[in-house]
Each structure stands twice: as structure tokens, then as C-alpha cells.
């Protein structure tokens, strides 16, 4: 079958079509139909991706590669998600500290939509559908338009930017760009959309389950209003930065498992690459841990928000 070679400008045109469809068709649907409008949005962008692939005469199995996953690569994908999520959490907490009103409005608006339907339906629409439909758009069509670029890190960076822009929120751009870059790396390394889709699914699913468990029976509107008036303590940013110090090793471990092939034994750190790999893990680990400890101590000693929380806790204990 004759097919046109996909080039970066094809990805730009395709992305413009997706975003135009989103703003002029999907946004009104979401305003009227809520979460069902979100589901319709996911289906629409999937249809656009399928039509684009057909117009470009690319077989679906080439541009949407789906293969049987392995257990260890799936575990590696999960570890890479945890590591990436820790990094994105540090970014989100910093944004909450700098832009509390904007971040609370975005998260509160998302929660209002997500929990407007029975929880199982919300899970399907919010975690399962994006793992299929959005992956077809990003790790399917758009990623394949960048294969002509020589450097993988450039492709990963561009894909992160695409994914951040796709979520149409300035305060969500960086966290979603980080996650989008990680999913694109996984896709490039495996040529299997199952792994990036799994990453996407657990990224949307696990926070939902955790929030449902923690906030069950509580007034979410009251919590949202309290969060809007609260200030994220600097010490909390430091604590999460200490947690994120585990991310460099987690990313390496996840990447190692991602490349597992049955019957092939590989050294965890090849001898010929040890001088390159170890500093690549240790330097960011030490920097994140040390900076996290410093920020945490400064937050405890000098941050009024932390002092206010401690005073409230003391008053409650004395009652």
C-alpha cells in the first residue's frame, strides 16, 4: 500500500484540527452534557485520528501498534509512572504555592465534573477512554509524525509540549507535559501502545481511587473552598522533593524492566556505561534530596503557613 511519509508539519496540522474540534465542538458539549460530553470528546478525537490515518494511508497496526505486553515491562511502566508522578507532584505543589486560586479552581472544576456520575462510570470515562482515545492521538498519530527527527530526546520534549498544550490550562501545562514526555519515551522504546496506555490509565485511575477513599462521606465543596483559602506550606514542597529523590533510580529501574526480553540476561548497570549511568542517577538524587531537606527546614523555621498549621494542631489537641 502506498502511503505518504508522515512529517512534523503533518503533526502540527493534525493537532490544530484536534484543538479546533475541541474548542468549537467539544467544549459546548461538555458544558451541556458534563462528563458525558467528556466521553463524546474522547470518541470524537479517536475518530479524527482514525480518519487521519486512513487519509495518510497508514495501516492501523503500524500507526497504532498493539502487542501482547510482558509482566516485567508492565511492572517497569508502573515504576516509571510512580517516579514521574513524584516529580509532577513537586511541580504541582510549587504551583499551588504560587497560584493557589487558579490551581484550586482547575482542580475543583475537574472534581465537579468527574464526580457528577456514578463512580464506576466516571472511572471508565476518565481513566479508560483517555488511555485509548488520547493515546491514539498523541502516541499514535502525532508521535509518528516526529520519527524523522534524529534525536529521541527532542521527540520526547516536543511530545511533552503537545500533551501539555492539549490540556488547555496554563497551570496544568508543566505537570501534564512531564507525564506526556514519559509516555512518549515509553512508546518510543517499546513500539507498543499497550504500555503508554497502561501508564495513562493508572495516572488517571489511582488518584481518583485515592481521593474517593480519603474523601468518602465528606463535603467536597467545603473541602474545595477550604483549599482555596489555604496556603501550601513550603515544608510540604520540601518533603515531596525528598520523596522525588527516589525518582532518578525509579526511572532507571523502570526503564531496565521495560526492556526485559525473555531469555536475554542483561547486567543492571553495564560495566562500559557505569561511569555515565551512576552520575546520571546519583547527582539528581543528591540534589533533590539535599534541596528538599533545605526547603523543608526553611519552611518549618520561617514559613507563616506552617506556623499557622502547627498552632491550629496545638489548639485542637488542647480542646
C-alpha positions in Angstrom: 0.0 0.0 0.0 1.4 3.4 -1.0 1.4 5.8 1.9 2.7 9.3 2.5 5.7 9.7 4.8 4.5 11.5 8.0 6.4 14.6 8.7 6.4 17.1 11.7 4.2 19.6 9.8 1.6 16.8 9.5 1.5 16.6 13.3 1.1 20.4 13.6 -1.8 20.3 11.1 -3.4 17.3 12.9 -3.0 19.0 16.3 -4.6 22.2 15.0 -7.6 20.1 13.8 -7.9 18.4 17.1 -7.8 21.6 19.1 -10.2 23.4 16.8 -12.6 20.5 17.2 -12.1 20.7 20.9 -12.9 24.4 21.3 -15.7 24.7 18.7 -17.4 21.3 19.2 -16.3 19.6 22.4 -16.3 22.5 24.8 -20.0 23.2 24.1 -20.8 19.5 24.5 -19.0 19.4 27.8 -20.8 22.5 29.1 -24.2 20.9 28.3 -23.6 17.2 29.0 -20.9 17.3 31.6 -18.9 14.1 31.9 -20.9 12.5 29.1 -19.6 15.4 27.0 -16.1 14.4 28.0 -16.8 10.9 26.8 -18.1 12.2 23.5 -14.9 14.3 23.2 -12.8 11.3 23.6 -14.7 9.4 21.0 -14.5 12.3 18.6 -10.8 12.7 18.8 -10.4 9.0 18.3 -12.5 9.1 15.1 -10.4 12.1 13.9 -7.2 10.1 14.5 -8.6 7.0 12.6 -9.7 9.2 9.7 -6.3 10.9 9.5 -4.5 7.6 9.5 -6.8 6.4 6.7 -6.3 9.5 4.7 -2.5 9.2 5.0 -2.9 5.5 4.0 -1.2 4.2 7.1 -2.3 0.7 8.3 -3.8 1.0 11.8 -1.4 -1.7 13.1 1.6 0.4 12.1 0.5 3.7 13.5 -1.4 2.2 16.5 0.9 -0.7 17.4 -0.7 -3.0 19.9 1.2 -6.1 21.0 1.0 -8.6 23.9 2.6 -7.0 26.9 5.1 -8.6 29.2 4.7 -8.8 33.0 8.1 -7.2 33.8 7.7 -4.4 31.3 4.3 -3.7 32.7 5.9 -3.5 36.2 8.6 -1.2 34.7 5.9 1.0 33.3 4.2 1.3 36.7 7.5 2.1 38.4 8.2 4.8 35.8 4.7 6.2 36.5 5.4 6.4 40.2 8.7 8.2 39.6 7.3 10.6 37.1 4.2 11.3 39.3 6.5 12.2 42.2 8.3 14.8 40.0 5.0 16.2 38.7 3.7 16.4 42.3 6.6 18.7 43.3 5.8 20.9 40.3 2.1 21.0 41.2 2.8 21.9 44.9 5.0 24.7 43.8 2.2 25.9 41.5 -0.3 25.6 44.4 2.0 27.8 46.5 2.4 30.4 43.8 -1.1 30.3 42.2 -3.4 28.8 44.9 -6.6 30.3 43.4 -6.0 29.2 39.9 -4.9 25.7 40.8 -7.9 25.3 43.2 -10.3 26.5 40.5 -8.9 24.0 38.0 -8.9 21.0 40.4 -12.3 21.9 41.8 -13.8 22.2 38.4 -12.4 18.8 37.4 -13.7 17.2 40.5 -17.2 18.7 39.9 -17.3 17.0 36.5 -15.6 13.8 37.5 -17.9 13.0 40.4 -21.1 14.1 38.7 -21.9 10.5 37.7 -21.7 7.1 39.5 -18.1 6.3 40.3 -17.7 3.3 38.0 -18.9 5.3 35.0 -16.6 8.1 36.0 -13.7 5.7 36.1 -14.5 4.4 32.6 -14.7 7.9 31.1 -11.8 9.5 33.0 -9.2 6.6 33.0 -10.1 4.0 30.4 -11.3 6.2 27.5 -8.3 8.6 27.6 -5.9 5.7 27.7 -7.3 4.6 24.3 -8.5 7.8 22.6 -5.9 10.3 23.7 -3.1 7.7 23.2 -4.3 7.2 19.6 -3.9 11.0 19.1 -0.6 11.5 20.8 1.4 8.3 20.9 -0.3 7.2 17.7 -0.6 10.0 15.1 1.5 12.8 16.5 4.4 10.7 17.7 4.7 9.1 14.3 5.0 12.5 12.6 8.2 13.1 14.5 10.0 9.9 13.6 12.0 11.8 11.0 13.8 13.7 13.8 17.2 12.3 14.7 17.3 12.7 18.5 15.0 10.9 20.7 15.2 13.5 23.5 13.9 16.1 21.0 10.9 14.0 20.1 10.2 13.4 23.8 10.4 17.1 24.6 8.1 18.1 21.7 5.6 15.4 22.7 5.6 16.7 26.2 4.8 20.2 24.9 2.0 18.8 22.7 0.5 16.9 25.6 0.7 20.0 27.9 -1.0 22.2 25.3 -3.7 19.6 24.7 -5.0 20.1 28.3 -5.7 23.8 27.6 -4.7 25.1 31.0 -1.6 27.2 31.9 -1.3 25.8 35.4 -1.7 22.2 34.2 0.8 22.6 31.4 4.0 21.6 33.2 2.6 18.5 35.1 0.9 17.1 32.0 3.9 17.9 29.8 6.1 15.9 32.2 3.7 12.9 32.1 3.3 13.2 28.3 7.0 13.1 27.8 7.3 10.0 29.9 4.6 8.2 28.0 6.2 9.2 24.7 9.6 7.8 25.8 7.9 4.5 26.8 6.3 4.3 23.3 9.5 5.1 21.5 11.4 2.4 23.4 8.7 -0.3 23.1 6.8 0.5 19.9 3.8 -0.9 21.8 0.9 1.4 22.8 -0.2 -1.0 25.5 2.5 0.3 27.8 1.8 4.0 27.3 -1.9 3.4 27.6 -1.3 1.5 30.8 0.7 4.4 32.1 -2.1 6.8 31.1 -4.7 4.7 32.7 -3.1 4.3 36.1 -2.2 8.0 36.1 -5.9 8.9 35.8 -7.2 6.0 37.9 -5.1 5.8 41.0 -5.5 9.4 42.1 -9.3 9.0 41.6 -9.4 5.9 43.8 -7.2 7.5 46.5 -9.4 10.7 46.5 -12.6 8.6 46.6 -11.2 6.6 49.6 -9.9 9.6 51.5 -12.9 11.9 50.9 -15.7 9.4 51.1 -18.6 10.9 53.0 -17.0 14.3 53.2 -18.4 17.6 51.7 -16.2 18.1 48.6 -17.5 21.7 48.1 -16.5 22.6 51.6 -13.0 21.0 51.1 -12.6 22.9 47.8 -13.5 26.2 49.5 -11.1 25.5 52.4 -8.3 24.6 49.9 -8.8 27.8 48.0 -8.2 29.8 51.2 -5.3 27.6 52.4 -1.6 28.1 51.5 0.6 25.1 50.7 3.4 25.1 53.3 6.9 25.4 52.0 7.8 22.4 54.2 5.4 20.2 52.2 7.2 21.1 49.0 10.5 20.1 50.6 9.0 16.8 51.9 7.8 15.8 48.4 11.1 16.9 46.9 12.8 14.4 49.3 10.3 11.7 48.1 11.1 12.7 44.5 14.8 12.0 45.1 13.9 8.4 44.6 12.7 9.2 41.0 16.0 9.0 39.2 16.6 5.5 40.4 13.0 4.6 39.8 13.1 5.8 36.3 16.3 3.8 35.6 14.8 0.7 37.2 11.6 1.1 35.3 13.4 1.6 32.1 15.5 -1.5 32.8 12.4 -3.7 33.3 10.7 -2.0 30.3 13.4 -3.5 28.0 13.2 -7.0 29.5 13.1 -9.8 26.9 12.6 -13.4 27.8 15.8 -15.5 27.6 18.1 -12.5 27.4 20.2 -11.7 30.5 21.4 -8.1 30.9 23.5 -6.5 33.6 21.6 -4.0 35.6 24.4 -1.5 35.0 26.7 -2.4 32.1 30.3 -2.1 33.0 31.1 0.0 30.0 28.4 2.5 30.9 28.9 2.6 34.7 30.7 6.0 34.6 27.9 7.6 32.7 24.9 5.9 34.4 25.9 6.2 38.0 26.4 10.0 38.0 23.2 10.3 36.0 21.3 8.7 38.9 23.3 9.9 41.9 23.7 13.6 41.0 20.0 14.4 40.6 19.2 12.2 43.6 21.6 14.0 45.9 20.5 17.4 44.5 16.7 16.7 45.0 17.3 15.2 48.5 19.6 18.0 49.7 17.4 20.8 48.3 14.3 19.1 49.7 15.8 18.9 53.2 16.9 22.6 53.0 13.5 23.7 51.8 11.8 21.7 54.5 13.9 23.2 57.3 13.4 26.7 56.0 9.7 26.1 55.7 9.5 24.9 59.3 11.5 27.8 60.7 10.3 30.7 58.6 7.0 29.9 56.8 3.9 31.6 58.4 1.7 29.0 56.7 3.5 26.2 58.6 3.3 28.1 61.9 -0.4 28.6 61.4 -1.0 24.8 60.8 1.1 24.0 63.9 -0.9 26.5 66.0 -4.2 25.0 64.8 -3.0 21.5 65.6 -1.9 22.6 69.1 -5.3 24.3 69.8 -7.2 21.2 68.6 -5.0 19.0 70.9 -5.7 21.2 73.9 -9.5 21.1 73.4 
